[in-house]
Amino acid sequence: MDIELIKLSLDDIEQVRVWRNSPNVASYMYNEREISPSDQRNWFNSINEEKSRYWLISYDEKKIGLASVTGIDHTLQSCYWAFYLGESSVRGAGIGAKVEYNVLEYVFNELKLNKLRCEVFVDNDKVIKMHEKFGFRREAYYREHCVKEGKKLDVVGLAILKSEWDRLKSFQKKAIYGE
């Protein structure tokens, strides 16, 4: 079964809030503050569809996480992306790679941008390696970029260009989907 990215709707924001508040997800966010239902509604109502896209990740017809593209800038021809799996039972099943492939295709073929960026805590080696496997390169090192629980944390900025993705996508598709 393949993954599907489904546009986030108001009906889904409570599930997203539950995932986002879980320690397994919150620990990888810049802010671990508990999100209330009203905070979640305010966030959803503030989404600017010209600058961002949010999707539920569905696998085997079950909603399991969230993916997003934010900071869409047609002048700079770039944006940021992020995702998380809220259902821990599906971690390690290759779903992250499928999400990444689909987001890369969307950004470069639908939005027609030139650069996709992301930020990852420096100690999250597994996610950094996954992005690098897809062709992302380290472009920035943000020292003490975030403070969590009184600890200053460094962040790695990664990016991939459309030309790099064009060279790698058939290899990635075959590795992920066997095609």
LUMSE-465044 format. One line per 5 residues: their letters; for each residue x, y, z of N, C-alpha, C. Coordinates in Angstrom, 1 decimal, decimal comma. Example, Ala and Ser with C-alpha at 12.3 -4.5 7.8 and 13.67 -1.06 7.14 Angstrom:
2
AS) 13,2 -5,7 7,8 12,3 -4,5 7,8 13,2 -3,3 7,8 ~ 12,8 -2,2 7,1 13,7 -1,1 7,1 12,9 0,0 7,9
This chain:
179
MDIEL) 0,9 -1,2 0,0 0,0 0,0 0,0 0,9 1,2 0,0 ~ 0,5 2,2 -0,7 1,2 3,5 -0,8 0,7 4,5 0,1 ~ 1,4 5,6 0,3 1,0 6,7 1,1 0,2 7,6 0,3 ~ -0,7 8,4 0,9 -1,4 9,5 0,2 -1,3 10,7 1,1 ~ -1,2 11,9 0,4 -1,2 13,1 1,1 -2,5 13,8 0,9
IKLSL) -3,3 14,0 2,0 -4,6 14,5 1,9 -4,6 15,9 2,6 ~ -5,2 16,9 1,8 -5,3 18,2 2,3 -5,9 18,3 3,7 ~ -5,2 19,0 4,6 -5,7 19,1 6,0 -7,0 19,8 6,1 ~ -7,9 19,3 6,8 -9,2 20,0 7,0 -9,5 20,3 8,5 ~ -10,5 21,1 8,7 -10,8 21,4 10,1 -11,2 20,2 10,9
DDIEQ) -11,8 19,2 10,2 -12,2 18,0 10,9 -11,0 17,2 11,4 ~ -9,8 17,4 10,9 -8,6 16,7 11,3 -7,7 17,3 12,3 ~ -8,0 18,6 12,7 -7,0 19,3 13,5 -6,9 18,8 14,9 ~ -8,0 18,2 15,4 -7,9 17,6 16,8 -6,9 16,4 16,8 ~ -7,0 15,6 15,8 -6,0 14,5 15,7 -4,6 15,0 15,6
VRVWR) -4,4 16,0 14,8 -3,1 16,6 14,6 -2,6 17,2 15,9 ~ -3,5 17,8 16,7 -3,1 18,4 18,0 -2,7 17,3 18,9 ~ -3,4 16,2 18,9 -3,0 15,0 19,8 -1,6 14,5 19,4 ~ -1,4 14,4 18,1 0,0 13,9 17,7 1,0 14,9 18,1 ~ 0,8 16,2 17,8 1,7 17,3 18,1 2,1 17,4 19,5
NSPNV) 1,1 17,1 20,4 1,4 17,2 21,8 2,0 16,0 22,4 ~ 2,1 14,9 21,6 2,7 13,7 22,1 4,2 13,9 22,3 ~ 4,9 13,3 23,3 6,3 13,5 23,5 7,1 13,0 22,3 ~ 6,7 12,0 21,6 7,4 11,5 20,5 7,5 12,5 19,3 ~ 6,5 13,4 19,2 6,6 14,4 18,2 7,1 15,7 18,7
ASYMY) 6,6 16,1 19,9 7,0 17,4 20,5 8,5 17,5 20,7 ~ 9,1 16,4 21,0 10,6 16,5 21,3 11,4 16,9 20,1 ~ 10,8 16,8 18,8 11,5 17,2 17,6 11,1 18,6 17,1 ~ 10,2 19,3 17,9 9,7 20,6 17,5 10,5 21,7 18,2 ~ 10,5 22,9 17,7 11,2 24,0 18,3 10,5 24,3 19,6
NEREI) 9,2 24,1 19,7 8,4 24,5 20,9 7,7 23,2 21,4 ~ 7,9 22,9 22,6 7,2 21,7 23,2 6,0 22,1 24,0 ~ 5,6 23,3 24,0 4,5 23,8 24,8 3,2 23,0 24,4 ~ 2,5 22,7 25,4 1,2 22,0 25,2 0,3 22,9 24,4 ~ -0,3 22,3 23,3 -1,2 23,1 22,4 -2,6 22,8 22,8
SPSDQ) -3,4 23,8 23,1 -4,8 23,7 23,5 -5,7 23,6 22,3 ~ -6,9 23,1 22,4 -7,8 23,1 21,3 -8,0 24,5 20,7 ~ -8,1 25,6 21,5 -8,2 26,9 20,9 -6,9 27,3 20,2 ~ -5,8 27,0 20,7 -4,5 27,3 20,0 -4,5 26,6 18,6 ~ -5,0 25,3 18,6 -5,0 24,6 17,4 -6,0 25,2 16,3
RNWFN) -7,1 25,6 16,8 -8,1 26,3 15,9 -7,5 27,6 15,3 ~ -6,9 28,4 16,2 -6,3 29,6 15,8 -5,2 29,4 14,8 ~ -4,3 28,4 15,0 -3,3 28,0 14,0 -3,9 27,6 12,7 ~ -4,9 26,8 12,7 -5,5 26,3 11,5 -6,1 27,5 10,7 ~ -6,8 28,4 11,4 -7,4 29,6 10,8 -6,4 30,6 10,3
SINEE) -5,2 30,5 10,7 -4,1 31,4 10,3 -3,4 30,9 9,1 ~ -3,6 29,7 8,7 -2,9 29,1 7,5 -3,1 29,9 6,3 ~ -2,0 30,4 5,7 -2,1 31,1 4,4 -1,8 30,2 3,3 ~ -2,8 29,8 2,5 -2,6 28,8 1,4 -1,7 29,3 0,3 ~ -1,5 30,6 0,2 -0,5 31,1 -0,8 0,9 30,8 -0,3
KSRYW) 1,1 30,7 1,0 2,5 30,5 1,5 2,7 29,1 2,1 ~ 1,7 28,2 2,2 1,9 26,9 2,8 0,9 25,9 2,3 ~ 1,2 24,7 2,5 0,3 23,5 2,3 0,5 22,6 3,5 ~ -0,6 22,0 4,0 -0,5 21,0 5,0 -1,4 19,8 4,6 ~ -0,8 18,6 4,8 -1,5 17,4 4,4 -1,4 16,4 5,6
LISYD) -2,5 15,6 5,7 -2,4 14,4 6,5 -1,7 13,4 5,7 ~ -0,9 12,6 6,4 -0,3 11,4 5,7 -1,2 10,2 6,0 ~ -1,6 9,6 4,9 -2,5 8,4 5,1 -1,7 7,2 4,5 ~ -1,7 6,1 5,3 -1,1 4,9 4,9 -2,0 3,7 5,1 ~ -2,3 3,0 4,1 -3,2 1,8 4,2 -4,6 2,3 4,7
EKKIG) -4,9 3,5 4,2 -6,2 4,2 4,5 -6,3 4,6 6,0 ~ -5,2 4,8 6,7 -5,3 5,2 8,1 -4,4 6,5 8,2 ~ -4,9 7,5 8,8 -4,2 8,8 9,0 -3,1 8,5 10,0 ~ -1,9 8,9 9,7 -0,8 8,5 10,6 0,2 9,7 10,9 ~ 0,0 10,8 10,2 0,9 11,9 10,4 0,6 13,2 9,6
LASVT) 1,5 14,1 9,7 1,3 15,4 9,0 2,6 15,8 8,2 ~ 2,4 16,3 7,0 3,4 16,8 6,2 3,1 18,3 5,8 ~ 4,1 19,1 5,7 3,8 20,5 5,3 4,9 21,1 4,4 ~ 4,5 22,1 3,7 5,4 22,9 2,9 5,0 24,3 3,3 ~ 6,0 25,1 3,8 5,8 26,4 4,3 6,8 27,4 3,8
GIDHT) 6,5 28,7 4,0 7,4 29,7 3,5 7,6 29,7 2,0 ~ 6,5 29,4 1,3 6,6 29,3 -0,2 6,9 30,7 -0,7 ~ 8,0 30,9 -1,4 8,4 32,2 -1,9 8,8 32,1 -3,3 ~ 7,9 32,6 -4,2 8,1 32,5 -5,6 9,2 33,5 -6,1 ~ 9,6 34,5 -5,3 10,7 35,4 -5,7 12,0 34,6 -5,5
LQSCY) 12,1 34,0 -4,3 13,3 33,2 -4,1 13,3 31,8 -4,6 ~ 12,1 31,4 -5,2 11,9 30,1 -5,7 12,2 28,9 -4,8 ~ 11,8 29,1 -3,5 12,1 28,1 -2,5 11,0 28,0 -1,4 ~ 11,1 27,0 -0,6 10,2 26,8 0,5 10,8 25,9 1,5 ~ 10,2 25,7 2,6 10,6 24,7 3,6 9,6 23,6 3,7
WAFYL) 10,1 22,4 4,2 9,2 21,3 4,4 9,5 20,6 5,7 ~ 8,5 19,9 6,2 8,6 19,1 7,4 7,6 18,1 7,4 ~ 7,8 17,1 8,2 6,7 16,1 8,4 7,0 15,4 9,8 ~ 5,9 14,7 10,3 6,1 13,8 11,4 5,1 12,7 11,3 ~ 5,4 11,6 11,9 4,5 10,5 12,0 4,0 10,5 13,4
GESSV) 2,7 10,7 13,5 2,1 10,7 14,9 1,8 9,3 15,4 ~ 1,7 8,3 14,5 1,4 6,9 14,9 2,8 6,2 14,9 ~ 3,3 6,0 16,1 4,6 5,4 16,3 4,7 4,0 15,8 ~ 3,6 3,3 15,6 3,6 1,9 15,2 4,1 1,7 13,7 ~ 4,1 2,8 13,0 4,5 2,7 11,5 5,9 3,2 11,3
RGAGI) 6,6 3,7 12,3 7,9 4,2 12,2 8,9 3,1 11,8 ~ 9,8 3,4 10,9 10,8 2,4 10,4 10,3 1,5 9,3 ~ 9,1 1,8 8,8 8,5 1,1 7,7 8,7 1,7 6,3 ~ 9,6 2,7 6,2 9,9 3,3 5,0 8,9 4,4 4,5 ~ 8,0 4,7 5,4 7,0 5,7 5,1 7,6 7,1 5,0
GAKVE) 8,5 7,5 5,8 9,2 8,8 5,7 9,8 9,0 4,3 ~ 10,4 8,0 3,8 11,0 8,1 2,4 9,9 8,3 1,4 ~ 8,8 7,7 1,5 7,7 7,9 0,5 7,1 9,3 0,7 ~ 7,0 9,8 1,9 6,5 11,1 2,1 7,5 12,1 1,5 ~ 8,8 11,9 1,7 9,8 12,8 1,2 9,8 12,8 -0,3
YNVLE) 9,7 11,6 -0,9 9,6 11,6 -2,4 8,4 12,4 -2,9 ~ 7,3 12,2 -2,3 6,1 12,8 -2,8 6,1 14,3 -2,6 ~ 6,7 14,8 -1,5 6,8 16,2 -1,3 7,8 16,8 -2,3 ~ 8,9 16,2 -2,5 9,9 16,7 -3,5 9,2 16,8 -4,9 ~ 8,5 15,8 -5,3 7,8 15,9 -6,6 6,8 17,0 -6,6
YVFNE) 6,1 17,2 -5,5 5,1 18,3 -5,5 5,8 19,7 -5,6 ~ 6,8 19,9 -4,8 7,5 21,2 -4,8 8,1 21,5 -6,1 ~ 8,8 20,6 -6,7 9,5 20,8 -8,0 8,6 20,8 -9,2 ~ 7,5 19,9 -9,2 6,7 19,8 -10,4 5,4 20,5 -10,3 ~ 4,8 20,7 -9,1 3,5 21,4 -9,0 3,7 22,9 -8,7
LKLNK) 4,6 23,1 -7,7 4,8 24,5 -7,3 5,9 25,2 -8,2 ~ 6,6 24,3 -8,9 7,7 24,8 -9,9 8,7 25,7 -9,2 ~ 9,1 25,3 -8,0 10,2 26,0 -7,2 11,5 25,4 -7,6 ~ 12,6 26,1 -7,2 13,9 25,6 -7,5 14,7 25,0 -6,3 ~ 14,2 25,3 -5,0 14,9 24,9 -3,9 14,0 24,5 -2,8
LRCEV) 14,2 23,3 -2,1 13,5 22,9 -1,0 14,4 22,8 0,2 ~ 14,0 23,4 1,3 14,8 23,5 2,5 14,2 22,8 3,7 ~ 15,0 22,5 4,7 14,5 22,0 5,9 15,5 22,2 7,0 ~ 15,0 22,1 8,2 15,9 22,3 9,4 15,7 21,1 10,3 ~ 16,8 20,6 10,9 16,8 19,4 11,7 17,7 19,6 12,9
FVDND) 17,3 19,2 14,1 18,2 19,3 15,2 19,5 18,5 14,9 ~ 20,6 19,0 15,3 21,9 18,4 14,9 22,0 17,0 15,5 ~ 21,4 16,6 16,5 21,5 15,3 17,1 20,5 14,3 16,5 ~ 19,7 14,7 15,6 18,7 13,9 14,9 19,3 13,3 13,7 ~ 20,3 12,5 13,9 21,2 11,9 12,8 20,4 11,1 11,8
KVIKM) 19,4 10,3 12,3 18,6 9,5 11,4 17,9 10,3 10,3 ~ 17,3 11,4 10,7 16,5 12,2 9,8 17,5 13,0 8,9 ~ 18,6 13,5 9,4 19,6 14,1 8,6 20,1 13,2 7,5 ~ 20,4 12,0 7,9 20,8 11,0 6,9 19,8 10,6 5,8 ~ 18,5 10,6 6,3 17,4 10,3 5,3 17,4 11,5 4,3
HEKFG) 17,4 12,7 4,7 17,4 13,8 3,8 18,6 13,8 2,9 ~ 19,8 13,5 3,4 21,0 13,5 2,6 20,9 12,3 1,5 ~ 20,3 11,2 1,9 20,1 10,1 1,0 19,3 10,6 -0,2 ~ 18,4 11,5 0,0 17,5 12,1 -1,1 18,2 13,2 -1,9 ~ 19,5 13,5 -1,5 20,2 14,6 -2,2 20,3 15,9 -1,5
FRREA) 19,7 16,0 -0,3 19,8 17,3 0,4 21,3 17,5 0,8 ~ 21,7 18,7 0,8 23,1 19,0 1,3 23,0 20,0 2,4 ~ 24,0 19,9 3,3 24,0 20,8 4,4 24,5 22,2 3,9 ~ 23,6 23,2 4,2 23,9 24,5 3,8 24,1 25,5 4,9 ~ 23,7 25,1 6,1 23,8 26,0 7,2 23,9 25,2 8,5
YYREH) 24,6 25,9 9,5 24,7 25,3 10,8 24,3 26,5 11,8 ~ 23,1 26,3 12,4 22,6 27,4 13,2 22,9 27,0 14,7 ~ 23,9 27,8 15,2 24,3 27,6 16,6 23,3 28,1 17,6 ~ 23,0 27,3 18,6 22,1 27,7 19,7 20,8 28,3 19,1 ~ 20,3 27,7 18,1 19,1 28,2 17,4 17,8 28,1 18,2
CVKEG) 17,8 27,2 19,1 16,6 26,9 19,9 16,9 26,6 21,3 ~ 16,1 27,0 22,3 16,3 26,7 23,7 15,1 25,8 24,1 ~ 15,4 24,6 24,5 14,4 23,7 25,0 14,8 23,2 26,4 ~ 13,9 23,3 27,3 14,2 22,8 28,7 15,5 23,4 29,2 ~ 15,8 24,7 28,9 17,0 25,4 29,4 18,2 25,0 28,6
KKLDV) 18,1 24,2 27,6 19,3 23,7 26,9 19,3 24,4 25,5 ~ 20,5 24,9 25,1 20,6 25,6 23,8 21,0 24,5 22,8 ~ 20,2 24,4 21,7 20,3 23,4 20,7 20,7 23,9 19,3 ~ 21,6 23,2 18,7 22,0 23,6 17,3 21,2 22,9 16,3 ~ 21,1 23,5 15,1 20,2 23,0 14,1 21,0 23,0 12,8
VGLAI) 20,8 22,0 11,9 21,4 21,9 10,6 20,4 22,3 9,6 ~ 20,7 23,2 8,7 19,9 23,6 7,6 20,3 22,8 6,3 ~ 19,4 22,1 5,7 19,6 21,3 4,5 18,8 21,8 3,4 ~ 19,2 21,6 2,2 18,5 22,0 1,0 18,8 21,1 -0,2 ~ 17,9 21,0 -1,1 18,1 20,3 -2,4 17,6 21,2 -3,5
LKSEW) 18,3 21,3 -4,6 17,8 22,0 -5,8 17,1 21,1 -6,8 ~ 16,2 21,7 -7,6 15,5 21,0 -8,6 16,4 20,2 -9,5 ~ 17,5 20,8 -9,9 18,4 20,1 -10,8 19,0 18,8 -10,2 ~ 19,2 18,9 -8,9 19,8 17,8 -8,1 18,7 16,7 -8,0 ~ 17,5 17,1 -7,7 16,4 16,1 -7,6 16,1 15,5 -9,0
DRLKS) 16,2 16,2 -10,1 15,9 15,7 -11,4 16,9 14,5 -11,7 ~ 18,2 14,7 -11,2 19,2 13,6 -11,4 18,9 12,4 -10,5 ~ 18,3 12,6 -9,4 18,2 11,5 -8,4 16,8 10,8 -8,3 ~ 15,8 11,5 -8,9 14,4 11,0 -8,6 14,2 9,6 -9,2 ~ 14,7 9,2 -10,3 14,4 7,9 -10,9 15,0 6,8 -10,0
FQKKA) 16,2 7,1 -9,5 16,9 6,2 -8,6 16,1 6,0 -7,3 ~ 15,6 7,2 -6,7 14,9 7,1 -5,5 13,5 6,4 -5,7 ~ 12,9 6,6 -6,8 11,6 6,0 -7,1 11,8 4,5 -7,1 ~ 12,9 4,0 -7,8 13,1 2,6 -7,9 13,5 2,0 -6,5 ~ 14,3 2,8 -5,7 14,6 2,3 -4,3 13,4 2,2 -3,4
IYGE) 12,5 3,1 -3,6 11,3 3,2 -2,7 10,2 2,3 -3,1 ~ 9,9 2,4 -4,4 8,7 1,7 -5,0 9,0 0,5 -5,8 ~ 10,3 0,2 -6,1 10,7 -0,9 -6,8 10,4 -0,8 -8,3 ~ 10,2 0,5 -8,7 9,8 0,7 -10,2 11,0 1,2 -11,0
